[in-house]
């Protein structure tokens, strides 16, 4: 479904709780990041949208979370989310979403929360092949990342994302949800069954 118009009114989201703000905001970042590194349909349009999306989202998510009445900031989050949605409509998402689906469905957490949990580990895995692209996104989210090799910039970027999630109140441990080692097979099998998503991951995922 493709709308003709999108009305983005930050004032309509000022009552959204902190947790929902964080999870949906990071979910939108995932849309942009995975669109930027989609294996089969990466293109200049989605790249431009993805870069602008991660810039807007990363610059505003802290304020939106801890000062939710800031309607202008909320509006910037909506705009970033829109750009991210347009990006992945043109260049589909990958393994973060693929692995997040079985976690959300089986352990009854939100889609955004499950994406937030899967983002850092999938980035670390995919960085083996995608560091040159991650290094391009790094300064969009963290302007202080200016020097170093693509691999060094990517490592700083992923560490920055992990820090950001913790600062926003996210517990990154699956065990905090009651997930045990015996559940990992269910998660990986469920993730690999999402073939339409997993095949888009820039580094091939095998199980």
Buried (B, 14 or more C-beta within 10 A) or exposed (E): EEEEEEEBEBEEBBEBEEBBBBBBBBBBBBBBBBBBBBBEEBEEEBBBBBBBBBBBBBBBBBBBBEEBEBBEBBBBBBBBBBBBBBBBEBBBBBBBBBBBBBBBEBBEBBBBBBBBBBBBBBBEBBBEBBBBBBBBBBBBBBEEBEEEEBBBBBBBBBEBBBEBBEEBEBEEEBEEBEBEEEBEEBBBEBBBEBEEBBBBBBBEBEE
